[in-house]
Amino acid sequence: MTMKILLGATALCAAAGAASAEKWDMPMAYAASNFHSEVGTAFGACVTEGTGGELEIVTHPSGSLFGGAEIKRAVMTGQANIGERLLSAHENENPLYGVDSIPFLVSSFDEHEKLWSIAEPYVEKALEGDNLHYLYSVPWPPQGLYMNKTLDDIEGMKGVKFRSYSAATAKMAELTGALPVQVEAAELSQALATGVAESFISSGATGYDRKVWEHLSNFYEVDAWLPRNAVFVNLDAWNGLSDEAKAVMEECAATAAADGLEKSKAYTQFTLDGLKENGMTVERASDHLMDQLKAMGETMTEEWLAKAGDDGKAIVDAYKGQ
Ligand code: PCA
């Protein structure tokens, strides 16, 4: 109610031509020191400066305003006007949100960017259907396997408590006989410390941010996929912005996307080195394990294509046909 009154007052000021300033809180799920959060904060500062302070964007990292799992709904319903969220965590709502998590379809930044350039307009449209205006997104580094023991073959994952962050990661647990447990990155260290989880798939970045060497011993580079964090605005809030403010937002978003990609690339080796320096064994998975994982990936790809219909097929066909 208070929020409605405030927004109403802002609209009145704008209509009267009086100087009006709005402050938008931007919930984010990952640690303040993570590159996604740094890029988001720079984006906020860019908008604040570009609009001469008329629209101030203040980021709230580490899930401090809304936990990761709540961010998308909070922005859809206007509890927050803008937010950042891991897209693939919402694959259950729309398979297209999981287009970046099809196992082994892409395994490098370059391949991933090609796929994303095809998929982005589809995802943008899907978000619009959820009352969200898509602004920009940034990939995480390639995903590898964290374990508290050596892993020679997929059978080694049977019965292991496996932290999941998306439908694809939960499916992976199911297919390998691991036991999935959904945990946000912000709670990952605690989940490992208390034994709620004892393995997971993620980037070197997240393992490094969460200091997982305190609990785990091995990281296997498998380059399964590169998931993305997306920044979106409540569509009604977006439609209420002036054309000038919209243009500033889009320009700052383009800068954020480009900076984010570069930072993600740079953070990849830095964090893998960091895991090593802190005592973890970091290596590529054996050929045998890779073959087994890829066979599992084929099952998951077929299942995704069956769910994602014509749009999903169009994206994958266009990517493969390039
Ligand atoms: N880090 C995020 C998602 C993918 C990644 O590399 C996480 O583990 O939550």
Residues whose N, C-alpha, C, O or C-beta is under 5 A from the ligand:
A	BS01	PCA	W140 P141 Y165 A185 I201 S202 S203 T206 P227
